[in-house]
């Protein structure tokens, strides 16, 4: 009986450690999501500034070609950042699910520990009264 109690106590401790590890991973992912959103906003700002600068002026073909290449490159970078953001958000959801599952498993292990302790104490009481 004592072995079962110790086993479930260890299991609960391991689940607590897993939860703390997943929470730290979630925090890291959240900081990456914020950085990625800032990058997307900066790219949008640069693209908007490049479009609005010369709307009323006659521009040379060389400038137009360079500006078009820059906008194309920025759009590619924005697409990459958007895809990365989607990936990070899906990973965050997965980690949140892991946290929930580990929390449920930890609670079950703690409940089993309490149950075995009660049974053990009941058996000791029975032996003492016999």
Buried (B, 14 or more C-beta within 10 A) or exposed (E): EEEBBEBBBEBBEBBBEBBEBBBEBBEEBEEBBEEBEEBBEBBEEBBEEBEEEEEEEEEEEEEEEEBEEEBEEBEEBBEEBEEBBEEBEEBBEBBBEBBEBBBEBBEBBBEBBEEBBEEBEEEEEEEEEE
